[in-house]
Amino acid sequence: MDTSNDNNLKTIEEISEFLQVPVNTIYKWTHRSYIPHYKIRNKLRFDLNEIIDWLETKHIYEKAL
C-alpha cells in the first residue's frame, strides 16, 4: 500500500458507491478475502488504486461475434 497518498484510502460506504454494490456485499467480499482491503483500528479501508487494479483483473472480455 502506498502510504504517501492517504487520500486514496476509502471507507466501505465510498467503495460501495464507487462499485455500485450494497455495503453488505462489500462486507461479504472482505470476509472472503475476495476484494483487497485493510483493517485499520478495526475499520475497513480500501486503497482506490488497488480496487481499480482489482477491477481490471475481473474484467470479462466477450468474444466478437
N, C-alpha and C positions, 0 to 999 in steps of 0.2 A: 504494500500500500504506500502510495506517495503521500507522506505527511506534510509536504511543503505547501499543499493547497487543500486546506481543510474545508473549503467551500464545496468541494466535490462530495463530501460526506452528507448523505441524505437520510432522512427519517423513513420509517416504514410507510408513513402516510404519503410522503413525497414520491417514494418509489411506486407505491400503489397507483397513484395518479399518473405518473410517468408511463408505467406499463399498462395502465387501464385495466387492472385486475383488482378484485377486492383485497382488502387488508388481510382477511383470513387466509386467502390463497398464499400471500407472501409469507405469513407465519408458517403455513404448512411446508412451503418450499424451503424455508430456513431450517425447519426441524429435520427435514430430509436431506439437508446439505445440497439441495438442488441449485440454489442461487447463491452467488458469492455475497458474503456478509461478514460483519464484525460485531462482536458484543463488547460494548464499552460501558463499564459501570452498569451492567445489567440492562442496557438499552441496545437495541439493534440499530446498526448504522450500515449504510451501503455506499460504496465508492461509485460514483456515477460513471467514471471511465471503465471500471470493471464490469458494471452492469451492461454498458454498451458493447464491450468486447464479448461478454457472455451472450448477449442477444445475437451478435453476428455469428457465433458458433451454432446457434439454434435455428438459424435461417434455413428454410427448406426451399430448394430450387425446384421448380416444376419443369418437366421436360417439354420442349417445344413440340407442338402437335404437327 
